[in-house]
């Protein structure tokens, strides 16, 4: 089976809402990391002090044939289609360990 990683970088505080909606669209889980932006739009000055904006990075691993609804809901809920709000991209995943095990457990529970 082929997998993709959906990576979305959004404004801090939005990731939980986005992930909740992504799960409704078919995502089985997500990882949220915290970071800071260093682009020209992320860095601002207040009272001559440099302030860098905080970001949340969402990573969702999903099957290639199931990614589209998840990707679309992240774009819509996160407002990523608007300039300067965030970015999102997919990356092919290889050498994946752990997902198959979780799928096997879920299938066993359904059969019980």
MODELLER restraints for C-alpha pairs under 7 A, 6 or more apart:
rsr = mdl.restraints
at = mdl.atoms
rsr.add(forms.Gaussian(group=physical.xy_distance, feature=features.Distance(at['CA:2:A'], at['CA:63:A']), mean=5.88, stdev=0.5))
rsr.add(forms.Gaussian(group=physical.xy_distance, feature=features.Distance(at['CA:2:A'], at['CA:64:A']), mean=5.65, stdev=0.5))
rsr.add(forms.Gaussian(group=physical.xy_distance, feature=features.Distance(at['CA:3:A'], at['CA:61:A']), mean=6.68, stdev=0.5))
rsr.add(forms.Gaussian(group=physical.xy_distance, feature=features.Distance(at['CA:3:A'], at['CA:62:A']), mean=5.49, stdev=0.5))
rsr.add(forms.Gaussian(group=physical.xy_distance, feature=features.Distance(at['CA:3:A'], at['CA:63:A']), mean=4.35, stdev=0.5))
rsr.add(forms.Gaussian(group=physical.xy_distance, feature=features.Distance(at['CA:3:A'], at['CA:64:A']), mean=4.99, stdev=0.5))
rsr.add(forms.Gaussian(group=physical.xy_distance, feature=features.Distance(at['CA:3:A'], at['CA:92:A']), mean=6.31, stdev=0.5))
rsr.add(forms.Gaussian(group=physical.xy_distance, feature=features.Distance(at['CA:3:A'], at['CA:93:A']), mean=5.40, stdev=0.5))
rsr.add(forms.Gaussian(group=physical.xy_distance, feature=features.Distance(at['CA:4:A'], at['CA:61:A']), mean=5.74, stdev=0.5))
rsr.add(forms.Gaussian(group=physical.xy_distance, feature=features.Distance(at['CA:4:A'], at['CA:62:A']), mean=5.59, stdev=0.5))
rsr.add(forms.Gaussian(group=physical.xy_distance, feature=features.Distance(at['CA:4:A'], at['CA:63:A']), mean=6.17, stdev=0.5))
rsr.add(forms.Gaussian(group=physical.xy_distance, feature=features.Distance(at['CA:4:A'], at['CA:64:A']), mean=5.56, stdev=0.5))
rsr.add(forms.Gaussian(group=physical.xy_distance, feature=features.Distance(at['CA:4:A'], at['CA:90:A']), mean=6.26, stdev=0.5))
rsr.add(forms.Gaussian(group=physical.xy_distance, feature=features.Distance(at['CA:4:A'], at['CA:91:A']), mean=5.58, stdev=0.5))
rsr.add(forms.Gaussian(group=physical.xy_distance, feature=features.Distance(at['CA:4:A'], at['CA:92:A']), mean=4.63, stdev=0.5))
rsr.add(forms.Gaussian(group=physical.xy_distance, feature=features.Distance(at['CA:4:A'], at['CA:93:A']), mean=5.26, stdev=0.5))
rsr.add(forms.Gaussian(group=physical.xy_distance, feature=features.Distance(at['CA:5:A'], at['CA:59:A']), mean=6.44, stdev=0.5))
rsr.add(forms.Gaussian(group=physical.xy_distance, feature=features.Distance(at['CA:5:A'], at['CA:60:A']), mean=5.52, stdev=0.5))
rsr.add(forms.Gaussian(group=physical.xy_distance, feature=features.Distance(at['CA:5:A'], at['CA:61:A']), mean=4.46, stdev=0.5))
rsr.add(forms.Gaussian(group=physical.xy_distance, feature=features.Distance(at['CA:5:A'], at['CA:62:A']), mean=6.52, stdev=0.5))
rsr.add(forms.Gaussian(group=physical.xy_distance, feature=features.Distance(at['CA:5:A'], at['CA:90:A']), mean=5.44, stdev=0.5))
rsr.add(forms.Gaussian(group=physical.xy_distance, feature=features.Distance(at['CA:5:A'], at['CA:91:A']), mean=5.15, stdev=0.5))
rsr.add(forms.Gaussian(group=physical.xy_distance, feature=features.Distance(at['CA:5:A'], at['CA:92:A']), mean=6.32, stdev=0.5))
rsr.add(forms.Gaussian(group=physical.xy_distance, feature=features.Distance(at['CA:5:A'], at['CA:93:A']), mean=6.28, stdev=0.5))
rsr.add(forms.Gaussian(group=physical.xy_distance, feature=features.Distance(at['CA:6:A'], at['CA:59:A']), mean=5.65, stdev=0.5))
rsr.add(forms.Gaussian(group=physical.xy_distance, feature=features.Distance(at['CA:6:A'], at['CA:60:A']), mean=5.11, stdev=0.5))
rsr.add(forms.Gaussian(group=physical.xy_distance, feature=features.Distance(at['CA:6:A'], at['CA:61:A']), mean=6.35, stdev=0.5))
rsr.add(forms.Gaussian(group=physical.xy_distance, feature=features.Distance(at['CA:6:A'], at['CA:89:A']), mean=5.98, stdev=0.5))
rsr.add(forms.Gaussian(group=physical.xy_distance, feature=features.Distance(at['CA:6:A'], at['CA:90:A']), mean=4.54, stdev=0.5))
rsr.add(forms.Gaussian(group=physical.xy_distance, feature=features.Distance(at['CA:6:A'], at['CA:91:A']), mean=6.68, stdev=0.5))
rsr.add(forms.Gaussian(group=physical.xy_distance, feature=features.Distance(at['CA:7:A'], at['CA:57:A']), mean=6.91, stdev=0.5))
rsr.add(forms.Gaussian(group=physical.xy_distance, feature=features.Distance(at['CA:7:A'], at['CA:58:A']), mean=5.64, stdev=0.5))
rsr.add(forms.Gaussian(group=physical.xy_distance, feature=features.Distance(at['CA:7:A'], at['CA:59:A']), mean=4.73, stdev=0.5))
rsr.add(forms.Gaussian(group=physical.xy_distance, feature=features.Distance(at['CA:7:A'], at['CA:60:A']), mean=6.68, stdev=0.5))
rsr.add(forms.Gaussian(group=physical.xy_distance, feature=features.Distance(at['CA:7:A'], at['CA:88:A']), mean=5.53, stdev=0.5))
rsr.add(forms.Gaussian(group=physical.xy_distance, feature=features.Distance(at['CA:7:A'], at['CA:89:A']), mean=5.46, stdev=0.5))
rsr.add(forms.Gaussian(group=physical.xy_distance, feature=features.Distance(at['CA:7:A'], at['CA:90:A']), mean=6.03, stdev=0.5))
rsr.add(forms.Gaussian(group=physical.xy_distance, feature=features.Distance(at['CA:8:A'], at['CA:57:A']), mean=5.69, stdev=0.5))
rsr.add(forms.Gaussian(group=physical.xy_distance, feature=features.Distance(at['CA:8:A'], at['CA:58:A']), mean=5.10, stdev=0.5))
rsr.add(forms.Gaussian(group=physical.xy_distance, feature=features.Distance(at['CA:8:A'], at['CA:59:A']), mean=6.69, stdev=0.5))
rsr.add(forms.Gaussian(group=physical.xy_distance, feature=features.Distance(at['CA:8:A'], at['CA:87:A']), mean=5.80, stdev=0.5))
rsr.add(forms.Gaussian(group=physical.xy_distance, feature=features.Distance(at['CA:8:A'], at['CA:88:A']), mean=4.18, stdev=0.5))
rsr.add(forms.Gaussian(group=physical.xy_distance, feature=features.Distance(at['CA:8:A'], at['CA:89:A']), mean=6.62, stdev=0.5))
rsr.add(forms.Gaussian(group=physical.xy_distance, feature=features.Distance(at['CA:9:A'], at['CA:55:A']), mean=6.57, stdev=0.5))
rsr.add(forms.Gaussian(group=physical.xy_distance, feature=features.Distance(at['CA:9:A'], at['CA:56:A']), mean=5.74, stdev=0.5))
rsr.add(forms.Gaussian(group=physical.xy_distance, feature=features.Distance(at['CA:9:A'], at['CA:57:A']), mean=4.49, stdev=0.5))
rsr.add(forms.Gaussian(group=physical.xy_distance, feature=features.Distance(at['CA:9:A'], at['CA:58:A']), mean=6.37, stdev=0.5))
rsr.add(forms.Gaussian(group=physical.xy_distance, feature=features.Distance(at['CA:9:A'], at['CA:86:A']), mean=5.43, stdev=0.5))
rsr.add(forms.Gaussian(group=physical.xy_distance, feature=features.Distance(at['CA:9:A'], at['CA:87:A']), mean=5.35, stdev=0.5))
rsr.add(forms.Gaussian(group=physical.xy_distance, feature=features.Distance(at['CA:9:A'], at['CA:88:A']), mean=6.26, stdev=0.5))
rsr.add(forms.Gaussian(group=physical.xy_distance, feature=features.Distance(at['CA:10:A'], at['CA:55:A']), mean=5.70, stdev=0.5))
rsr.add(forms.Gaussian(group=physical.xy_distance, feature=features.Distance(at['CA:10:A'], at['CA:56:A']), mean=5.38, stdev=0.5))
rsr.add(forms.Gaussian(group=physical.xy_distance, feature=features.Distance(at['CA:10:A'], at['CA:57:A']), mean=6.44, stdev=0.5))
rsr.add(forms.Gaussian(group=physical.xy_distance, feature=features.Distance(at['CA:10:A'], at['CA:78:A']), mean=6.94, stdev=0.5))
rsr.add(forms.Gaussian(group=physical.xy_distance, feature=features.Distance(at['CA:10:A'], at['CA:85:A']), mean=6.77, stdev=0.5))
rsr.add(forms.Gaussian(group=physical.xy_distance, feature=features.Distance(at['CA:10:A'], at['CA:86:A']), mean=4.78, stdev=0.5))
rsr.add(forms.Gaussian(group=physical.xy_distance, feature=features.Distance(at['CA:10:A'], at['CA:87:A']), mean=6.94, stdev=0.5))
rsr.add(forms.Gaussian(group=physical.xy_distance, feature=features.Distance(at['CA:11:A'], at['CA:54:A']), mean=6.67, stdev=0.5))
rsr.add(forms.Gaussian(group=physical.xy_distance, feature=features.Distance(at['CA:11:A'], at['CA:55:A']), mean=4.84, stdev=0.5))
rsr.add(forms.Gaussian(group=physical.xy_distance, feature=features.Distance(at['CA:11:A'], at['CA:56:A']), mean=6.10, stdev=0.5))
rsr.add(forms.Gaussian(group=physical.xy_distance, feature=features.Distance(at['CA:11:A'], at['CA:86:A']), mean=6.88, stdev=0.5))
rsr.add(forms.Gaussian(group=physical.xy_distance, feature=features.Distance(at['CA:12:A'], at['CA:54:A']), mean=5.54, stdev=0.5))
rsr.add(forms.Gaussian(group=physical.xy_distance, feature=features.Distance(at['CA:12:A'], at['CA:55:A']), mean=4.62, stdev=0.5))
rsr.add(forms.Gaussian(group=physical.xy_distance, feature=features.Distance(at['CA:12:A'], at['CA:56:A']), mean=5.16, stdev=0.5))
rsr.add(forms.Gaussian(group=physical.xy_distance, feature=features.Distance(at['CA:15:A'], at['CA:56:A']), mean=6.35, stdev=0.5))
rsr.add(forms.Gaussian(group=physical.xy_distance, feature=features.Distance(at['CA:15:A'], at['CA:58:A']), mean=6.79, stdev=0.5))
rsr.add(forms.Gaussian(group=physical.xy_distance, feature=features.Distance(at['CA:18:A'], at['CA:74:A']), mean=5.93, stdev=0.5))
rsr.add(forms.Gaussian(group=physical.xy_distance, feature=features.Distance(at['CA:18:A'], at['CA:77:A']), mean=6.00, stdev=0.5))
rsr.add(forms.Gaussian(group=physical.xy_distance, feature=features.Distance(at['CA:18:A'], at['CA:78:A']), mean=6.26, stdev=0.5))
rsr.add(forms.Gaussian(group=physical.xy_distance, feature=features.Distance(at['CA:19:A'], at['CA:30:A']), mean=6.80, stdev=0.5))
rsr.add(forms.Gaussian(group=physical.xy_distance, feature=features.Distance(at['CA:21:A'], at['CA:73:A']), mean=6.86, stdev=0.5))
rsr.add(forms.Gaussian(group=physical.xy_distance, feature=features.Distance(at['CA:22:A'], at['CA:70:A']), mean=5.25, stdev=0.5))
rsr.add(forms.Gaussian(group=physical.xy_distance, feature=features.Distance(at['CA:22:A'], at['CA:73:A']), mean=6.22, stdev=0.5))
rsr.add(forms.Gaussian(group=physical.xy_distance, feature=features.Distance(at['CA:22:A'], at['CA:74:A']), mean=6.33, stdev=0.5))
rsr.add(forms.Gaussian(group=physical.xy_distance, feature=features.Distance(at['CA:23:A'], at['CA:29:A']), mean=6.72, stdev=0.5))
rsr.add(forms.Gaussian(group=physical.xy_distance, feature=features.Distance(at['CA:25:A'], at['CA:69:A']), mean=5.86, stdev=0.5))
rsr.add(forms.Gaussian(group=physical.xy_distance, feature=features.Distance(at['CA:25:A'], at['CA:70:A']), mean=5.29, stdev=0.5))
rsr.add(forms.Gaussian(group=physical.xy_distance, feature=features.Distance(at['CA:26:A'], at['CA:70:A']), mean=6.35, stdev=0.5))
rsr.add(forms.Gaussian(group=physical.xy_distance, feature=features.Distance(at['CA:27:A'], at['CA:62:A']), mean=6.75, stdev=0.5))
rsr.add(forms.Gaussian(group=physical.xy_distance, feature=features.Distance(at['CA:27:A'], at['CA:70:A']), mean=6.44, stdev=0.5))
rsr.add(forms.Gaussian(group=physical.xy_distance, feature=features.Distance(at['CA:29:A'], at['CA:60:A']), mean=6.59, stdev=0.5))
rsr.add(forms.Gaussian(group=physical.xy_distance, feature=features.Distance(at['CA:30:A'], at['CA:58:A']), mean=6.62, stdev=0.5))
rsr.add(forms.Gaussian(group=physical.xy_distance, feature=features.Distance(at['CA:30:A'], at['CA:59:A']), mean=5.64, stdev=0.5))
rsr.add(forms.Gaussian(group=physical.xy_distance, feature=features.Distance(at['CA:30:A'], at['CA:60:A']), mean=4.73, stdev=0.5))
rsr.add(forms.Gaussian(group=physical.xy_distance, feature=features.Distance(at['CA:31:A'], at['CA:58:A']), mean=5.72, stdev=0.5))
rsr.add(forms.Gaussian(group=physical.xy_distance, feature=features.Distance(at['CA:31:A'], at['CA:59:A']), mean=5.15, stdev=0.5))
rsr.add(forms.Gaussian(group=physical.xy_distance, feature=features.Distance(at['CA:31:A'], at['CA:60:A']), mean=6.61, stdev=0.5))
rsr.add(forms.Gaussian(group=physical.xy_distance, feature=features.Distance(at['CA:32:A'], at['CA:56:A']), mean=6.45, stdev=0.5))
rsr.add(forms.Gaussian(group=physical.xy_distance, feature=features.Distance(at['CA:32:A'], at['CA:57:A']), mean=5.52, stdev=0.5))
rsr.add(forms.Gaussian(group=physical.xy_distance, feature=features.Distance(at['CA:32:A'], at['CA:58:A']), mean=4.66, stdev=0.5))
rsr.add(forms.Gaussian(group=physical.xy_distance, feature=features.Distance(at['CA:32:A'], at['CA:59:A']), mean=6.51, stdev=0.5))
rsr.add(forms.Gaussian(group=physical.xy_distance, feature=features.Distance(at['CA:33:A'], at['CA:56:A']), mean=5.65, stdev=0.5))
rsr.add(forms.Gaussian(group=physical.xy_distance, feature=features.Distance(at['CA:33:A'], at['CA:57:A']), mean=4.94, stdev=0.5))
rsr.add(forms.Gaussian(group=physical.xy_distance, feature=features.Distance(at['CA:33:A'], at['CA:58:A']), mean=6.53, stdev=0.5))
rsr.add(forms.Gaussian(group=physical.xy_distance, feature=features.Distance(at['CA:34:A'], at['CA:55:A']), mean=5.88, stdev=0.5))
rsr.add(forms.Gaussian(group=physical.xy_distance, feature=features.Distance(at['CA:34:A'], at['CA:56:A']), mean=4.66, stdev=0.5))
rsr.add(forms.Gaussian(group=physical.xy_distance, feature=features.Distance(at['CA:34:A'], at['CA:57:A']), mean=6.10, stdev=0.5))
rsr.add(forms.Gaussian(group=physical.xy_distance, feature=features.Distance(at['CA:35:A'], at['CA:54:A']), mean=5.88, stdev=0.5))
rsr.add(forms.Gaussian(group=physical.xy_distance, feature=features.Distance(at['CA:35:A'], at['CA:55:A']), mean=5.04, stdev=0.5))
rsr.add(forms.Gaussian(group=physical.xy_distance, feature=features.Distance(at['CA:35:A'], at['CA:56:A']), mean=6.08, stdev=0.5))
rsr.add(forms.Gaussian(group=physical.xy_distance, feature=features.Distance(at['CA:36:A'], at['CA:52:A']), mean=6.52, stdev=0.5))
rsr.add(forms.Gaussian(group=physical.xy_distance, feature=features.Distance(at['CA:36:A'], at['CA:53:A']), mean=5.70, stdev=0.5))
rsr.add(forms.Gaussian(group=physical.xy_distance, feature=features.Distance(at['CA:36:A'], at['CA:54:A']), mean=4.40, stdev=0.5))
rsr.add(forms.Gaussian(group=physical.xy_distance, feature=features.Distance(at['CA:36:A'], at['CA:55:A']), mean=5.15, stdev=0.5))
rsr.add(forms.Gaussian(group=physical.xy_distance, feature=features.Distance(at['CA:37:A'], at['CA:52:A']), mean=6.43, stdev=0.5))
rsr.add(forms.Gaussian(group=physical.xy_distance, feature=features.Distance(at['CA:37:A'], at['CA:53:A']), mean=5.76, stdev=0.5))
rsr.add(forms.Gaussian(group=physical.xy_distance, feature=features.Distance(at['CA:37:A'], at['CA:54:A']), mean=6.39, stdev=0.5))
rsr.add(forms.Gaussian(group=physical.xy_distance, feature=features.Distance(at['CA:37:A'], at['CA:55:A']), mean=6.42, stdev=0.5))
rsr.add(forms.Gaussian(group=physical.xy_distance, feature=features.Distance(at['CA:38:A'], at['CA:52:A']), mean=6.99, stdev=0.5))
rsr.add(forms.Gaussian(group=physical.xy_distance, feature=features.Distance(at['CA:42:A'], at['CA:52:A']), mean=5.82, stdev=0.5))
rsr.add(forms.Gaussian(group=physical.xy_distance, feature=features.Distance(at['CA:42:A'], at['CA:53:A']), mean=5.28, stdev=0.5))
rsr.add(forms.Gaussian(group=physical.xy_distance, feature=features.Distance(at['CA:43:A'], at['CA:50:A']), mean=6.84, stdev=0.5))
rsr.add(forms.Gaussian(group=physical.xy_distance, feature=features.Distance(at['CA:43:A'], at['CA:51:A']), mean=5.83, stdev=0.5))
rsr.add(forms.Gaussian(group=physical.xy_distance, feature=features.Distance(at['CA:43:A'], at['CA:52:A']), mean=4.54, stdev=0.5))
rsr.add(forms.Gaussian(group=physical.xy_distance, feature=features.Distance(at['CA:43:A'], at['CA:53:A']), mean=6.37, stdev=0.5))
rsr.add(forms.Gaussian(group=physical.xy_distance, feature=features.Distance(at['CA:44:A'], at['CA:50:A']), mean=5.90, stdev=0.5))
rsr.add(forms.Gaussian(group=physical.xy_distance, feature=features.Distance(at['CA:44:A'], at['CA:51:A']), mean=5.19, stdev=0.5))
rsr.add(forms.Gaussian(group=physical.xy_distance, feature=features.Distance(at['CA:44:A'], at['CA:52:A']), mean=6.28, stdev=0.5))
rsr.add(forms.Gaussian(group=physical.xy_distance, feature=features.Distance(at['CA:45:A'], at['CA:51:A']), mean=5.62, stdev=0.5))
rsr.add(forms.Gaussian(group=physical.xy_distance, feature=features.Distance(at['CA:75:A'], at['CA:81:A']), mean=6.08, stdev=0.5))
rsr.add(forms.Gaussian(group=physical.xy_distance, feature=features.Distance(at['CA:79:A'], at['CA:85:A']), mean=6.62, stdev=0.5))
rsr.add(forms.Gaussian(group=physical.xy_distance, feature=features.Distance(at['CA:80:A'], at['CA:86:A']), mean=5.17, stdev=0.5))
rsr.add(forms.Gaussian(group=physical.xy_distance, feature=features.Distance(at['CA:80:A'], at['CA:87:A']), mean=6.12, stdev=0.5))
